[in-house]
Amino acid sequence: MKLLLILFTVTMTTAPLYQFNSKSANDWQIIDDRVMGGVSQGEFSVNDNGIGIFSGEVSTANNGGFSSVRMSLNSDKLTANKNFILKVKGDGKSYQFRVKTNQYAKHSYIYTFETNGDWQEIKIPFKKMFASWRGRKLDMPNYDGSAIEEMRFLIANKKNENFKLEMDWIKVD
């Protein structure tokens, strides 16, 4: 009796969650520390190559110190996935990627990533995204992919600085 061994290669594919393009500028909204009396100012635009650009200036004046850009989504279940993957080009600064399972929830699930000046694919495991509200880590389970209604990029490095983060796409795997 001959034993036939067949090996199958399973390739995991990444599913696009968001692709920046010429219409992307209308999907995203800037939220700065101005909502609390600060003076930071962020901007969002899309260049001719379909790259989203989040840029501006963070100021710690008036107890400020952050700028963010957010996008609302229809509730999506990502439980079949385990990671976000971002294709970004930063300026050597730290940024946060945040998600909310409900756009009206006070807390977000946060992951901080470093940029290096080159295009990078940042892999963010769901299980590493912790719940936080107003800078305080909450005693809650980490993100599980059960829902997503908001995505946000935020810079808040506790110093005055100019910033620029270019974004090509956001995927899940």
C-alpha positions in Angstrom: 0.0 0.0 0.0 1.5 3.3 -1.0 1.0 6.4 1.1 0.4 9.5 -0.8 1.2 12.7 1.0 -0.2 15.8 -0.4 0.8 19.1 1.1 -1.4 22.1 0.8 -0.1 25.6 1.2 -2.6 27.9 2.7 -2.0 31.5 2.0 -3.5 34.0 4.3 -4.8 37.0 2.4 -5.3 40.4 3.8 -8.6 42.0 3.3 -8.7 45.8 2.5 -10.6 47.7 5.2 -9.9 51.1 3.8 -8.0 52.3 0.7 -7.2 56.0 0.5 -8.2 57.7 -2.8 -9.2 61.0 -4.3 -12.6 60.9 -2.4 -11.0 60.0 1.0 -10.7 63.6 2.1 -14.5 63.7 2.7 -14.4 60.5 4.8 -12.0 61.8 7.5 -12.5 64.5 10.2 -9.9 66.4 12.2 -10.4 66.5 16.0 -7.7 68.5 17.8 -7.2 69.6 21.4 -9.2 72.8 20.4 -12.3 70.9 21.6 -10.8 71.4 25.1 -9.2 74.9 24.7 -5.9 73.8 23.2 -4.4 75.3 20.1 -3.0 72.4 18.1 -4.0 72.2 14.5 -4.2 69.2 12.2 -5.1 69.0 8.5 -6.1 66.1 6.3 -5.8 66.0 2.5 -5.3 63.4 -0.3 -2.6 63.9 -2.9 -2.7 63.2 -6.6 -1.4 59.6 -5.9 -4.3 58.8 -3.6 -2.2 59.0 -0.4 -3.9 60.4 2.7 -1.8 63.0 4.5 -2.4 63.9 8.1 -0.2 66.8 9.1 0.0 69.9 11.3 1.3 71.2 14.5 0.8 70.0 18.1 1.0 72.5 20.8 1.0 71.9 24.6 -0.3 75.5 25.2 -3.5 75.8 27.2 -3.2 72.2 28.4 -3.4 70.9 24.9 -1.1 68.4 23.1 -2.9 66.3 20.5 -4.3 66.2 17.0 -6.2 63.4 15.4 -8.1 62.4 12.3 -11.0 60.0 12.5 -13.4 58.1 10.2 -16.7 56.6 11.0 -17.6 53.1 9.6 -20.7 51.1 9.5 -20.4 48.5 12.2 -18.1 45.7 10.9 -17.3 42.4 12.6 -13.6 41.5 12.2 -13.7 38.4 14.4 -12.3 36.2 11.6 -9.2 38.5 11.6 -6.5 39.0 14.2 -4.5 42.0 13.0 -4.7 45.5 11.4 -2.0 46.2 8.9 -1.3 49.9 8.0 0.8 51.1 5.1 2.2 54.4 6.3 5.1 56.8 5.9 5.8 58.9 9.0 8.3 61.4 10.1 10.1 59.4 12.8 7.5 60.2 15.4 5.1 58.0 17.5 1.5 57.8 16.5 -1.5 56.0 17.8 -4.0 53.9 15.8 -7.3 53.8 17.6 -10.6 52.0 17.0 -14.0 52.2 18.7 -16.5 49.3 18.7 -19.3 51.9 19.0 -18.8 55.5 17.8 -20.6 56.8 21.0 -18.4 54.8 23.4 -16.1 57.0 25.5 -13.2 54.6 25.3 -11.0 53.6 22.4 -8.7 50.6 21.8 -5.2 51.9 21.3 -1.9 50.8 19.7 1.1 53.1 19.5 3.5 52.7 16.6 6.8 54.3 15.6 7.5 55.7 12.2 11.0 55.8 10.6 10.7 58.2 7.6 10.2 55.3 5.1 7.1 53.5 3.9 6.3 50.8 6.5 3.7 48.1 6.9 2.7 48.2 10.6 1.1 45.1 11.9 -1.1 45.7 14.9 -2.4 42.6 16.7 -5.9 43.1 18.0 -4.9 41.5 21.3 -2.3 44.3 21.8 -4.9 47.1 21.5 -5.9 48.1 25.1 -8.9 50.1 26.2 -8.3 53.7 27.2 -10.2 56.8 28.0 -8.6 60.3 28.3 -5.2 58.8 28.6 -6.1 56.2 31.3 -5.8 52.5 30.6 -9.1 50.8 31.6 -9.6 47.5 33.3 -11.3 45.9 30.3 -10.4 43.1 27.9 -8.3 44.1 24.9 -9.8 44.6 21.4 -11.4 41.4 20.0 -12.6 42.5 16.6 -16.3 42.1 17.5 -17.2 45.4 16.0 -15.6 48.6 14.5 -17.4 51.9 14.0 -14.5 54.3 14.1 -10.8 54.4 13.2 -8.5 57.2 14.3 -4.9 58.3 13.9 -3.6 60.4 16.8 -0.4 62.2 17.7 0.1 63.2 21.4 3.8 63.0 22.3 3.6 65.6 25.1 5.7 68.2 23.3 5.3 70.9 20.7 6.0 69.5 17.3 5.1 69.6 13.6 4.0 66.3 12.2 3.2 64.5 8.9 1.8 61.0 8.5 1.1 59.6 5.0 -1.3 56.7 4.6 -1.9 54.4 1.7 -4.2 51.7 3.1 -5.6 49.8 6.1 -6.1 46.1 5.9 -7.0 43.2 8.2 -5.8 39.7 8.3 
